[in-house]
Each structure stands twice: as structure tokens, then as C-alpha cells.
Amino acid sequence: MEGPRRGGGGLRELRASPAGDGLRVCLRADPAHAVRARAVPVGAGVFSHVTGRDGVRG
């Protein structure tokens, strides 16, 4: 029995590109809706967090 599907799909549906000191992350199918994100080194891994919405890139 399969559980409810959450969100769209997997990481392959996302596009990340450099934006200032962070990243701009959007869905490949809908690049107009994007967020700004940062990743900070913590120990052996990273902590990533969304810093805000990103406008439409023309």
C-alpha cells in the first residue's frame, strides 16, 4: 500500500543556479516561482535554509 504523495517529485525536478552568495532554486517546470537559499558548512555536512523568495529572472 502506497502512502500519500507529497509535493511534486524528486530533486531532478529542481533547478539550482548561483545567485550572489547563495543559490536560486526553482522547479524546472515553473522557473518563475523560485526561492533564494544558502548552504553553510556544519561539521562533516551542510545546513541549508531558504532566505526568501526570488523574483522572475528574465
C-alpha positions as a Markdown table, in Angstrom:
| # | Residue | x | y | z |
|---|---|---|---|---|
| 1 | Met | 0.0 | 0.0 | 0.0 |
| 2 | Glu | 1.4 | 3.3 | -1.0 |
| 3 | Gly | 1.3 | 6.4 | 1.2 |
| 4 | Pro | 0.1 | 9.8 | 0.1 |
| 5 | Arg | 2.3 | 11.6 | -2.4 |
| 6 | Arg | 3.9 | 14.7 | -1.0 |
| 7 | Gly | 4.8 | 17.6 | -3.3 |
| 8 | Gly | 5.9 | 17.2 | -6.9 |
| 9 | Gly | 8.7 | 14.7 | -7.4 |
| 10 | Gly | 12.3 | 14.4 | -6.7 |
| 11 | Leu | 15.4 | 16.5 | -6.9 |
| 12 | Arg | 15.6 | 16.1 | -10.7 |
| 13 | Glu | 12.6 | 18.4 | -11.0 |
| 14 | Leu | 14.5 | 21.3 | -9.4 |
| 15 | Arg | 17.0 | 23.7 | -11.0 |
| 16 | Ala | 19.6 | 25.5 | -8.9 |
| 17 | Ser | 21.8 | 28.3 | -10.1 |
| 18 | Pro | 24.3 | 30.6 | -8.5 |
| 19 | Ala | 22.8 | 33.9 | -7.2 |
| 20 | Gly | 25.0 | 36.2 | -5.2 |
| 21 | Asp | 26.3 | 34.4 | -2.1 |
| 22 | Gly | 23.7 | 31.7 | -2.4 |
| 23 | Leu | 21.6 | 29.7 | -4.8 |
| 24 | Arg | 18.4 | 30.3 | -6.7 |
| 25 | Val | 16.2 | 27.2 | -6.6 |
| 26 | Cys | 13.1 | 26.7 | -8.7 |
| 27 | Leu | 11.0 | 23.9 | -10.4 |
| 28 | Arg | 12.2 | 23.2 | -13.9 |
| 29 | Ala | 8.5 | 23.3 | -15.0 |
| 30 | Asp | 7.9 | 26.7 | -13.3 |
| 31 | Pro | 11.0 | 28.8 | -13.1 |
| 32 | Ala | 9.1 | 32.0 | -12.3 |
| 33 | His | 8.4 | 30.7 | -8.7 |
| 34 | Ala | 11.8 | 30.5 | -7.0 |
| 35 | Val | 13.5 | 30.9 | -3.7 |
| 36 | Arg | 16.9 | 32.0 | -2.6 |
| 37 | Ala | 18.8 | 29.5 | -0.4 |
| 38 | Arg | 22.2 | 29.3 | 1.4 |
| 39 | Ala | 24.2 | 26.3 | 2.5 |
| 40 | Val | 26.5 | 26.7 | 5.5 |
| 41 | Pro | 29.2 | 24.1 | 6.4 |
| 42 | Val | 28.5 | 22.4 | 9.7 |
| 43 | Gly | 30.8 | 19.6 | 10.9 |
| 44 | Ala | 31.0 | 16.9 | 8.2 |
| 45 | Gly | 27.9 | 18.2 | 6.4 |
| 46 | Val | 26.0 | 21.3 | 5.5 |
| 47 | Phe | 22.9 | 23.1 | 6.8 |
| 48 | Ser | 20.8 | 24.7 | 4.1 |
| 49 | His | 18.0 | 27.2 | 4.5 |
| 50 | Val | 15.7 | 29.3 | 2.4 |
| 51 | Thr | 16.4 | 33.0 | 2.8 |
| 52 | Gly | 13.5 | 34.4 | 0.8 |
| 53 | Arg | 11.6 | 34.5 | -2.4 |
| 54 | Asp | 13.3 | 35.3 | -5.7 |
| 55 | Gly | 11.8 | 37.4 | -8.4 |
| 56 | Val | 11.3 | 36.4 | -12.0 |
| 57 | Arg | 14.5 | 36.1 | -13.9 |
| 58 | Gly | 14.3 | 37.4 | -17.4 |
